[in-house]
């Protein structure tokens, strides 16, 4: 057996891996993303004394969060939770789910038992089963 340069097999036939068993170190990013003493999402007043865009000297700015997007100020509005009565699904959802699952299983069984050379029936059966599983996630 001849040894080629760069092949993972040595001259004695052993497998040689050139990769190290340790992952490379993570890239380090430095620096503070918010002014000292603040929390991402917290509003701060400009203490530089420069007037704002409208000429006032009490401009309120948003502090950028770690993801790079600014967060809106917290609202005092109350949003009530959705009542459980409105979370029910229509009656056709579980019927459609069972119909798709059963149809998919029957089509896959027919493909394997009767029509052995046709892969389209397998795709139709798998698509039907996937449709039944998707419908199951919408059932409440």
Beta strands, then each sheet from edge to edge (+ up, - down):
strand 1: 44-45
strand 2: 60-61
sheet 1: 1+ 2-
end
